[in-house]
Amino acid sequence: DEQIEQERGSQHLPGGCCALAAIYLMGKFYVANAGDSRAIIIRNGEIIPMSREFTPETERQRLQFLALLRPELLGKEFTHLEFPRRIQPKELGKKMLYRDQNMNGWAYKKIEEDDLKFPLVFGEGKKARMMATIGVTRGLGDHDLKVFSSNIRIKPFLSCFPEVRVYDLTQYEHCPDDVLVLGTDGLWDVTNDKEVAAVVMEVLTSYEPNDPCRYTMVAQELVVRSRGVLKERGWRLPNDKLGSGDDISVFVIPLGGPGNYT
């Protein structure tokens, strides 16, 4: 993250990205995620999550706690409290459901002037945004990113620190159909874990266990199915829903070789 900041100044390269990394070291996989990409292991048909997405929804409490400690980061435009919907000026003095950095559930409070500010976290699901700007809360870069038409910087809330999960390969016998799948949000926006596992098994079983291209073909099939087919109303999935409009990058990494097949 520091290197990106240095290059921003010396090479005038703005922007940022999420990061998902898998490192194999002494019999273990270390999977580190900073952003909204996802990794899963498929072992004997079982799905083992190896990461979680970092979004304004999943990291609401961290963001709100930072805003509570550093209210100056919000300028005069945002409140760290969350409400079920935007509050109207006519609702001043009335009671409304809210929650803060310590709450999982909701409680009631009397609406005050500061509560009319835009919430730090607003929206649900894929539409959730931090400070009405960005849909991820961890990543690299974006040092220049600001709230639209303001000098409020996003970077203090955008953490570059990943969450790391460890998988010990020595604890299990792996066959050639056991894989680690890494994918960007373009895959997971339109495909869930079970659907990905089904495609993995479908494609792998159509190739010989010692055919090295079988894993590349799985990755290719996952990309193609998530993109959909171009029709009159845009790119569509088999269920006629919109295909992914985001970038779709997929890696499929085998955990066992032909000699491990049982």
VMD Tcl script that draws the C-alpha trace (Angstrom):
set ca {
  {0.00 0.00 0.00}
  {2.92 2.32 0.76}
  {4.52 1.43 -2.57}
  {1.32 2.33 -4.42}
  {1.26 5.65 -2.60}
  {4.86 6.35 -3.64}
  {4.13 5.47 -7.29}
  {1.08 7.70 -7.18}
  {3.37 10.66 -6.65}
  {6.31 9.67 -8.85}
  {4.41 8.10 -11.77}
  {1.04 9.84 -11.38}
  {-0.84 6.54 -11.04}
  {-4.14 7.00 -9.19}
  {-6.61 4.27 -8.28}
  {-6.57 1.12 -6.20}
  {-7.59 -2.51 -6.11}
  {-8.62 -5.39 -3.90}
  {-6.20 -8.25 -3.20}
  {-6.63 -11.99 -2.69}
  {-3.47 -14.06 -2.27}
  {-2.81 -17.75 -1.67}
  {0.66 -18.77 -0.48}
  {1.80 -22.40 -0.14}
  {4.44 -22.83 2.54}
  {5.60 -26.01 4.29}
  {2.45 -28.00 3.69}
  {-0.01 -25.19 4.39}
  {-2.04 -22.76 2.30}
  {-2.21 -19.22 3.68}
  {-5.08 -17.31 2.06}
  {-5.07 -13.54 2.62}
  {-7.98 -11.36 1.54}
  {-8.35 -7.58 1.48}
  {-11.46 -6.67 -0.47}
  {-14.52 -8.38 -1.92}
  {-12.91 -11.32 -3.72}
  {-13.48 -14.82 -2.34}
  {-11.65 -18.13 -1.97}
  {-13.16 -21.55 -1.30}
  {-11.74 -25.06 -1.09}
  {-13.77 -27.89 -2.58}
  {-12.73 -31.17 -0.97}
  {-14.63 -34.39 -1.67}
  {-17.66 -32.28 -2.60}
  {-17.50 -30.28 0.65}
  {-17.19 -26.48 0.48}
  {-14.69 -24.88 2.87}
  {-14.71 -21.04 2.94}
  {-11.19 -19.57 2.97}
  {-12.10 -15.87 3.04}
  {-14.92 -13.43 3.60}
  {-15.83 -10.29 1.72}
  {-15.07 -6.91 3.29}
  {-17.94 -4.56 2.46}
  {-19.67 -1.65 4.22}
  {-22.20 -4.18 5.55}
  {-19.74 -6.75 6.88}
  {-17.46 -4.10 8.41}
  {-20.11 -1.68 9.60}
  {-19.02 -1.83 13.25}
  {-15.32 -1.26 12.48}
  {-16.16 1.75 10.33}
  {-18.54 3.21 12.89}
  {-16.06 2.75 15.71}
  {-13.33 4.57 13.76}
  {-15.78 7.38 12.99}
  {-16.68 7.60 16.68}
  {-13.01 7.95 17.63}
  {-12.20 10.32 14.75}
  {-15.35 12.35 14.00}
  {-13.28 14.88 12.04}
  {-12.89 12.23 9.31}
  {-16.60 12.57 8.55}
  {-16.46 16.31 7.92}
  {-19.85 17.91 8.45}
  {-21.66 15.69 5.97}
  {-21.89 12.26 7.61}
  {-23.03 10.59 10.82}
  {-21.54 7.35 12.16}
  {-25.00 6.14 13.25}
  {-27.07 3.87 11.01}
  {-30.80 4.18 10.39}
  {-33.17 1.93 8.41}
  {-33.69 4.78 5.91}
  {-32.81 8.40 5.28}
  {-34.35 10.72 7.84}
  {-36.40 13.71 6.71}
  {-36.23 17.13 8.43}
  {-39.92 16.86 9.34}
  {-39.03 13.86 11.55}
  {-36.92 15.90 13.97}
  {-37.94 15.11 17.54}
  {-39.61 11.82 16.62}
  {-38.29 8.38 17.54}
  {-36.51 6.24 14.95}
  {-34.71 2.88 14.93}
  {-30.92 3.19 14.90}
  {-27.76 1.28 15.72}
  {-24.18 2.26 16.52}
  {-20.78 0.53 16.59}
  {-21.67 -1.58 19.66}
  {-25.03 -2.86 18.45}
  {-26.02 -5.86 16.34}
  {-29.71 -5.24 16.87}
  {-31.68 -1.99 16.74}
  {-32.97 0.45 19.36}
  {-34.98 3.71 19.34}
  {-33.63 7.23 19.71}
  {-35.07 10.71 19.36}
  {-34.00 12.28 16.07}
  {-31.65 15.24 16.43}
  {-30.18 17.70 13.94}
  {-26.97 15.68 13.48}
  {-28.99 12.60 12.56}
  {-30.08 14.31 9.35}
  {-26.55 13.92 7.97}
  {-25.88 11.15 5.43}
  {-25.03 7.79 7.13}
  {-21.44 6.59 6.99}
  {-22.80 3.22 5.78}
  {-25.85 3.34 3.52}
  {-27.63 0.75 1.40}
  {-27.92 -3.02 1.45}
  {-26.21 -5.90 -0.34}
  {-24.27 -5.03 -3.48}
  {-25.64 -1.48 -3.30}
  {-24.16 -0.76 0.15}
  {-21.70 2.14 0.05}
  {-19.27 3.71 2.47}
  {-19.70 7.48 2.54}
  {-21.85 7.14 -0.62}
  {-18.68 6.38 -2.58}
  {-17.20 2.88 -2.47}
  {-18.55 -0.64 -1.98}
  {-15.45 -2.25 -0.42}
  {-13.75 -1.46 2.87}
  {-10.34 -3.12 2.46}
  {-7.92 -2.85 -0.43}
  {-4.74 -1.30 -1.76}
  {-4.29 2.23 -3.06}
  {-7.09 4.77 -3.56}
  {-5.10 7.36 -1.62}
  {-6.68 10.19 -3.63}
  {-10.25 8.94 -3.46}
  {-12.63 11.54 -1.99}
  {-16.33 11.88 -1.42}
  {-17.92 13.52 -4.46}
  {-17.72 17.33 -4.41}
  {-15.89 17.43 -1.08}
  {-12.44 17.17 0.50}
  {-13.39 14.22 2.69}
  {-10.93 11.38 2.09}
  {-12.01 7.76 1.94}
  {-8.58 6.26 2.65}
  {-8.68 6.43 6.48}
  {-11.61 3.97 6.38}
  {-10.17 1.78 3.61}
  {-7.89 -0.72 5.38}
  {-5.04 -2.41 3.52}
  {-4.69 -5.15 6.15}
  {-5.92 -8.59 5.01}
  {-7.61 -11.33 6.95}
  {-5.55 -14.55 6.77}
  {-6.90 -18.09 6.97}
  {-4.76 -21.21 7.07}
  {-5.45 -24.63 5.56}
  {-3.19 -27.57 6.45}
  {-2.90 -29.86 3.43}
  {-1.08 -32.52 5.45}
  {-4.21 -33.25 7.51}
  {-6.17 -34.72 4.59}
  {-5.83 -37.05 1.62}
  {-6.58 -35.04 -1.50}
  {-7.63 -36.42 -4.89}
  {-7.28 -34.58 -8.25}
  {-10.85 -33.28 -7.92}
  {-10.03 -31.32 -4.75}
  {-9.30 -27.68 -5.63}
  {-8.83 -24.17 -4.31}
  {-10.94 -21.63 -6.21}
  {-10.01 -17.93 -6.15}
  {-12.41 -15.48 -7.78}
  {-13.11 -11.77 -7.96}
  {-16.54 -10.37 -7.15}
  {-17.50 -10.58 -10.81}
  {-17.86 -14.33 -10.26}
  {-19.54 -14.29 -6.85}
  {-22.02 -11.52 -7.70}
  {-23.98 -13.97 -9.86}
  {-22.77 -17.39 -8.65}
  {-22.87 -18.87 -5.15}
  {-20.51 -21.42 -3.58}
  {-22.71 -24.42 -4.36}
  {-23.09 -23.43 -8.01}
  {-19.34 -23.00 -8.34}
  {-18.75 -26.42 -6.77}
  {-21.25 -27.98 -9.19}
  {-19.44 -26.50 -12.20}
  {-16.10 -27.67 -10.81}
  {-17.30 -31.26 -10.50}
  {-19.11 -31.18 -13.85}
  {-16.05 -30.04 -15.80}
  {-13.46 -32.10 -13.91}
  {-15.34 -35.35 -14.44}
  {-15.30 -34.76 -18.22}
  {-11.48 -34.98 -18.26}
  {-8.99 -37.66 -17.27}
  {-7.54 -37.18 -13.76}
  {-4.02 -36.73 -15.14}
  {-5.00 -34.13 -17.77}
  {-3.36 -30.86 -16.61}
  {-5.66 -28.62 -18.69}
  {-8.78 -29.72 -16.76}
  {-8.28 -27.00 -14.11}
  {-7.84 -24.25 -16.71}
  {-11.04 -25.41 -18.38}
  {-12.91 -25.18 -15.06}
  {-11.75 -21.58 -14.60}
  {-12.73 -20.75 -18.16}
  {-16.18 -22.29 -17.74}
  {-16.79 -20.33 -14.53}
  {-15.89 -17.07 -16.28}
  {-18.06 -17.83 -19.32}
  {-21.10 -18.83 -17.26}
  {-20.85 -15.77 -15.03}
  {-20.59 -13.46 -18.04}
  {-23.62 -15.01 -19.71}
  {-24.71 -14.87 -23.34}
  {-25.20 -11.64 -25.29}
  {-28.87 -11.18 -26.18}
  {-31.05 -8.28 -27.24}
  {-31.43 -7.15 -23.63}
  {-27.74 -7.48 -22.75}
  {-25.64 -10.30 -21.33}
  {-27.91 -12.90 -19.77}
  {-27.51 -16.02 -17.62}
  {-29.45 -19.25 -18.33}
  {-32.12 -18.08 -15.84}
  {-32.42 -14.84 -17.88}
  {-30.96 -12.72 -15.09}
  {-28.26 -10.21 -15.97}
  {-24.76 -11.62 -16.28}
  {-21.91 -10.13 -14.29}
  {-21.01 -6.59 -15.29}
  {-17.83 -6.59 -13.22}
  {-14.40 -8.01 -13.99}
  {-14.35 -11.81 -13.65}
  {-10.99 -13.37 -12.74}
  {-10.80 -17.01 -11.62}
  {-8.00 -19.35 -10.56}
  {-8.57 -23.07 -9.96}
  {-5.65 -24.70 -8.13}
  {-5.44 -28.51 -7.63}
  {-4.74 -29.76 -4.12}
  {-3.92 -33.36 -5.10}
  {-2.20 -35.08 -8.00}
  {-3.09 -38.21 -10.04}
  {-1.15 -40.37 -7.59}
  {-3.52 -39.37 -4.79}
  {-6.65 -40.54 -6.60}
  {-8.69 -42.98 -4.52}
}
mol new
graphics top color blue
foreach p $ca { graphics top sphere $p radius 0.5 }
foreach p [lrange $ca 0 end-1] q [lrange $ca 1 end] { graphics top cylinder $p $q radius 0.2 }
display resetview
